[in-house]
Amino acid sequence: MDAQTILLRTPRGREEIRTRAHGLSNLARRLLILADGQKPARELARQLDRPLDDAELQVAFQQLVDEQYLHAAEDVPARHGLFGLTDGGART
């Protein structure tokens, strides 16, 4: 995981936080909760008190992306608006 990558929760990720239906590991669940679309991967690792290159952390990152609980912010289609916030397509 690149240190600058910002991860966003998918609908499946938000559902997993609410329901705990898929039996994620404790580390993967904590990472899913911390991934708020604001902090880069290195900050998430710091909050989990692990180095970014920690093997278990890398497995958790990869699992959450592969199983579509999270996706990288750059995977989101570009939208117009201030600081990445959309304006709903309204033009004045």
Backbone as ProteinMPNN parsed JSONL, in Angstrom:
{"seq_chain_A": "MDAQTILLRTPRGREEIRTRAHGLSNLARRLLILADGQKPARELARQLDRPLDDAELQVAFQQLVDEQYLHAAEDVPARHGLFGLTDGGART", "coords_chain_A": {"N_chain_A": [[0.857, -1.171, 0.0], [0.678, 2.12, -0.943], [2.081, 4.858, 0.773], [0.78, 7.328, 0.604], [-1.758, 6.811, -0.272], [-5.217, 7.275, -0.116], [-7.945, 5.838, 1.392], [-11.288, 4.893, 0.805], [-14.439, 3.989, 2.181], [-16.571, 1.513, 0.852], [-20.031, 0.887, -0.111], [-20.392, -1.755, 0.776], [-18.4, -1.885, 2.733], [-19.334, 0.006, 4.608], [-21.671, -1.286, 5.368], [-20.591, -3.581, 6.554], [-19.358, -2.498, 8.827], [-21.611, -1.8, 10.3], [-22.954, -4.314, 10.608], [-21.185, -6.465, 11.057], [-21.094, -8.81, 9.59], [-19.351, -10.361, 8.01], [-17.187, -11.439, 9.312], [-14.552, -10.278, 9.67], [-11.047, -10.02, 10.494], [-9.77, -8.779, 13.639], [-7.867, -6.748, 13.221], [-8.342, -6.038, 10.51], [-10.966, -5.099, 10.727], [-10.643, -2.894, 12.468], [-9.026, -1.301, 10.847], [-10.798, -0.854, 8.722], [-12.738, 0.699, 10.024], [-11.211, 2.958, 10.714], [-10.538, 3.985, 8.218], [-11.455, 6.656, 6.745], [-11.609, 8.119, 4.458], [-10.17, 10.426, 4.562], [-7.628, 10.298, 5.721], [-4.269, 9.379, 4.837], [-2.752, 6.181, 3.98], [-0.398, 5.814, 5.521], [-0.984, 7.253, 7.85], [-3.145, 5.833, 8.847], [-1.842, 3.443, 9.476], [-0.128, 4.423, 11.478], [-2.023, 5.139, 13.429], [-2.843, 2.639, 14.13], [-0.664, 1.77, 15.407], [1.429, 0.514, 14.019], [4.073, -0.252, 11.705], [3.978, 0.887, 8.306], [4.835, -1.029, 6.523], [4.32, -3.414, 7.78], [3.662, -6.84, 7.717], [1.223, -8.155, 8.401], [-0.531, -5.995, 8.48], [-0.401, -5.14, 5.812], [-1.596, -7.348, 4.577], [-4.188, -7.072, 5.605], [-4.944, -4.549, 4.515], [-4.897, -5.277, 1.777], [-6.823, -7.345, 1.697], [-9.17, -5.929, 2.392], [-9.417, -4.192, 0.217], [-9.417, -5.988, -1.986], [-11.719, -7.482, -1.432], [-13.6, -5.599, -1.664], [-14.362, -3.783, 0.396], [-13.093, -1.453, 0.839], [-11.835, 1.199, -1.253], [-9.362, 2.792, -3.27], [-8.976, 6.31, -3.204], [-8.308, 7.527, -5.625], [-9.557, 5.902, -7.423], [-12.097, 6.761, -7.663], [-14.402, 8.31, -9.805], [-13.563, 11.432, -11.3], [-14.955, 14.431, -10.084], [-16.565, 17.61, -10.27], [-16.093, 20.461, -8.162], [-15.489, 22.156, -5.051], [-12.597, 21.346, -3.301], [-12.906, 18.593, -3.825], [-15.497, 18.061, -3.133], [-18.704, 17.432, -4.314], [-20.943, 19.331, -6.357], [-23.344, 18.487, -7.046], [-23.758, 18.71, -9.711], [-24.913, 21.086, -10.39], [-24.996, 24.143, -12.083], [-24.118, 27.532, -12.101]], "CA_chain_A": [[0.0, 0.0, 0.0], [1.418, 3.355, -1.012], [1.889, 5.651, 1.989], [-0.087, 8.478, 0.352], [-3.077, 6.373, -0.72], [-6.364, 7.53, 0.756], [-8.935, 4.787, 1.178], [-12.686, 5.213, 1.068], [-15.318, 2.841, 2.383], [-17.604, 1.238, -0.149], [-21.278, 0.514, 0.574], [-20.166, -3.015, 1.485], [-17.615, -1.563, 3.926], [-20.22, 0.648, 5.589], [-22.562, -2.329, 5.875], [-19.808, -4.45, 7.441], [-19.187, -1.811, 10.102], [-22.885, -1.899, 11.026], [-23.482, -5.654, 10.848], [-20.148, -7.461, 11.367], [-21.596, -10.033, 8.953], [-18.376, -11.116, 7.226], [-16.156, -12.024, 10.168], [-13.206, -9.75, 9.454], [-10.128, -10.07, 11.63], [-9.807, -7.548, 14.448], [-7.056, -5.727, 12.565], [-9.046, -5.575, 9.314], [-12.127, -4.311, 11.162], [-10.15, -1.608, 12.973], [-8.589, -0.545, 9.683], [-12.012, -0.441, 8.016], [-13.353, 1.786, 10.798], [-10.35, 4.139, 10.646], [-10.443, 4.472, 6.836], [-12.563, 7.609, 6.637], [-11.507, 8.899, 3.241], [-9.441, 11.663, 4.859], [-6.252, 10.033, 6.135], [-3.519, 8.47, 3.972], [-2.437, 4.868, 4.548], [0.629, 5.906, 6.578], [-1.64, 7.722, 9.069], [-3.928, 4.698, 9.36], [-0.866, 2.547, 10.101], [0.311, 5.061, 12.727], [-3.104, 5.033, 14.407], [-2.883, 1.24, 14.561], [0.633, 1.548, 16.057], [2.166, -0.451, 13.202], [4.731, 0.342, 10.54], [3.202, 0.691, 7.085], [5.276, -2.245, 5.844], [3.979, -4.584, 8.594], [3.074, -7.855, 6.843], [-0.18, -8.382, 8.756], [-1.265, -4.806, 8.063], [-0.492, -5.188, 4.354], [-2.614, -8.358, 4.254], [-5.496, -6.486, 5.925], [-5.223, -3.57, 3.465], [-5.179, -5.966, 0.521], [-8.106, -8.04, 1.849], [-10.268, -4.956, 2.362], [-9.545, -3.693, -1.152], [-9.79, -7.106, -2.86], [-13.092, -7.906, -1.139], [-14.421, -4.42, -1.945], [-14.798, -3.025, 1.569], [-12.43, -0.166, 0.648], [-11.198, 1.442, -2.542], [-8.479, 3.954, -3.269], [-9.669, 7.54, -3.585], [-8.092, 7.834, -7.033], [-10.449, 5.055, -8.21], [-13.393, 7.437, -7.743], [-14.434, 9.2, -10.967], [-13.378, 12.856, -10.985], [-16.176, 15.243, -10.04], [-16.284, 19.027, -10.078], [-16.498, 21.002, -6.874], [-14.434, 22.655, -4.193], [-11.925, 20.355, -2.454], [-13.401, 17.261, -4.084], [-16.908, 17.93, -2.795], [-19.478, 17.663, -5.511], [-21.983, 20.34, -6.251], [-24.547, 17.875, -7.577], [-23.888, 19.015, -11.113], [-25.587, 22.375, -10.591], [-24.163, 25.2, -12.641], [-24.724, 28.86, -11.962]], "C_chain_A": [[0.898, 1.228, 0.0], [1.076, 4.23, 0.2], [0.9, 6.795, 1.817], [-1.518, 8.09, -0.039], [-4.14, 6.673, 0.333], [-7.442, 6.523, 0.393], [-10.32, 5.238, 1.616], [-13.47, 3.935, 1.285], [-16.305, 2.725, 1.228], [-18.918, 0.998, 0.599], [-21.12, -0.796, 1.353], [-19.374, -2.778, 2.773], [-18.463, -0.922, 5.008], [-21.178, -0.376, 6.201], [-21.831, -3.241, 6.87], [-19.58, -3.791, 8.802], [-20.458, -1.946, 10.938], [-23.202, -3.325, 11.472], [-22.471, -6.688, 11.337], [-20.453, -8.814, 10.726], [-20.514, -10.907, 8.33], [-17.19, -11.641, 8.02], [-14.741, -11.562, 9.879], [-12.351, -9.937, 10.7], [-10.235, -8.765, 12.409], [-9.037, -6.428, 13.772], [-7.782, -5.169, 11.336], [-10.243, -4.712, 9.705], [-11.7, -2.934, 11.671], [-9.702, -0.72, 11.82], [-9.787, -0.02, 8.899], [-12.674, 0.749, 8.724], [-12.536, 3.071, 10.676], [-10.302, 4.767, 9.252], [-11.643, 5.368, 6.539], [-12.531, 8.452, 5.372], [-10.759, 10.207, 3.413], [-7.957, 11.417, 5.1], [-5.556, 9.098, 5.143], [-3.165, 7.18, 4.731], [-1.411, 4.955, 5.674], [0.021, 6.37, 7.9], [-2.493, 6.618, 9.684], [-3.005, 3.722, 10.082], [-0.404, 3.115, 11.443], [-0.758, 4.929, 13.805], [-3.253, 3.602, 14.926], [-1.581, 0.821, 15.246], [1.421, 0.44, 15.354], [2.909, 0.289, 12.106], [3.919, 0.022, 9.289], [3.584, -0.602, 6.374], [5.056, -3.519, 6.672], [3.207, -5.591, 7.729], [1.589, -8.077, 7.132], [-1.055, -7.201, 8.334], [-1.438, -4.784, 6.546], [-1.527, -6.208, 3.89], [-4.008, -7.797, 4.504], [-5.887, -5.438, 4.889], [-5.677, -4.28, 2.192], [-6.521, -6.69, 0.572], [-9.27, -7.06, 1.706], [-10.48, -4.372, 0.97], [-10.045, -4.808, -2.071], [-11.249, -7.519, -2.677], [-14.08, -6.737, -1.183], [-15.105, -3.805, -0.722], [-14.256, -1.601, 1.478], [-11.988, -0.042, -0.802], [-10.375, 2.712, -2.436], [-9.222, 5.171, -3.793], [-9.469, 7.855, -5.057], [-8.914, 6.945, -7.957], [-11.822, 5.682, -8.391], [-13.378, 8.338, -8.967], [-14.311, 10.659, -10.542], [-14.715, 13.582, -11.055], [-15.764, 16.686, -9.831], [-16.744, 19.439, -8.686], [-15.288, 21.38, -6.05], [-13.904, 21.549, -3.295], [-12.503, 18.959, -2.621], [-14.849, 17.048, -3.708], [-17.725, 18.243, -4.035], [-20.547, 18.723, -5.274], [-23.286, 19.819, -6.858], [-24.782, 18.193, -9.034], [-24.541, 20.345, -11.41], [-24.592, 23.398, -11.129], [-24.888, 26.526, -12.497], [-24.138, 29.823, -12.957]], "O_chain_A": [[1.779, 1.358, 0.85], [-0.085, 4.324, 0.597], [0.246, 7.194, 2.78], [-2.391, 8.954, -0.125], [-3.975, 6.363, 1.513], [-7.805, 6.378, -0.774], [-10.491, 5.876, 2.655], [-13.199, 2.916, 0.65], [-16.8, 3.725, 0.707], [-18.914, 0.913, 1.827], [-21.65, -0.933, 2.456], [-19.653, -3.406, 3.794], [-18.336, -1.258, 6.185], [-21.46, -0.338, 7.398], [-22.389, -3.621, 7.899], [-19.608, -4.473, 9.826], [-20.389, -2.178, 12.145], [-23.668, -3.53, 12.593], [-22.851, -7.678, 11.962], [-20.097, -9.853, 11.28], [-20.743, -12.101, 8.137], [-16.278, -12.233, 7.443], [-13.82, -12.379, 9.848], [-12.864, -10.005, 11.817], [-10.735, -7.765, 11.893], [-9.493, -5.284, 13.749], [-7.827, -3.954, 11.146], [-10.499, -3.692, 9.066], [-12.324, -1.926, 11.34], [-9.971, 0.482, 11.818], [-9.79, 1.131, 8.462], [-13.117, 1.694, 8.071], [-13.104, 4.155, 10.548], [-10.05, 5.966, 9.128], [-12.705, 4.895, 6.134], [-13.321, 9.384, 5.219], [-10.72, 11.018, 2.488], [-7.121, 12.239, 4.724], [-6.161, 8.141, 4.66], [-3.27, 7.112, 5.955], [-1.533, 4.25, 6.675], [0.459, 5.932, 8.964], [-2.554, 6.485, 10.907], [-3.334, 3.23, 11.161], [-0.3, 2.384, 12.428], [-0.445, 4.642, 14.961], [-3.738, 3.388, 16.037], [-1.415, -0.34, 15.62], [1.996, -0.442, 15.992], [2.45, 1.327, 11.627], [3.248, -1.008, 9.23], [2.753, -1.207, 5.697], [5.551, -4.586, 6.306], [2.219, -5.234, 7.087], [0.786, -8.174, 6.204], [-2.185, -7.389, 7.884], [-2.513, -4.445, 6.052], [-2.252, -5.966, 2.925], [-4.916, -8.021, 3.704], [-7.027, -5.425, 4.427], [-6.702, -3.935, 1.604], [-7.278, -6.656, -0.398], [-10.235, -7.328, 0.989], [-11.615, -4.087, 0.589], [-10.982, -4.605, -2.843], [-11.931, -7.862, -3.642], [-15.24, -6.871, -0.792], [-16.254, -3.368, -0.785], [-14.874, -0.659, 1.974], [-11.791, -1.042, -1.493], [-10.656, 3.59, -1.62], [-10.013, 5.062, -4.729], [-10.374, 8.4, -5.689], [-8.97, 7.202, -9.159], [-12.627, 5.194, -9.183], [-12.411, 9.077, -9.155], [-14.891, 11.069, -9.537], [-15.504, 13.368, -11.975], [-14.703, 16.947, -9.264], [-17.658, 18.847, -8.113], [-14.173, 20.951, -6.347], [-14.676, 20.886, -2.603], [-12.581, 18.209, -1.647], [-15.39, 15.966, -3.936], [-17.454, 19.224, -4.728], [-20.983, 18.965, -4.148], [-24.206, 20.586, -7.146], [-25.878, 17.975, -9.55], [-24.707, 20.7, -12.577], [-23.462, 23.481, -10.649], [-26.091, 26.633, -12.734], [-24.526, 30.99, -12.989]]}, "name": "protein", "num_of_chains": 1, "seq": "MDAQTILLRTPRGREEIRTRAHGLSNLARRLLILADGQKPARELARQLDRPLDDAELQVAFQQLVDEQYLHAAEDVPARHGLFGLTDGGART"}
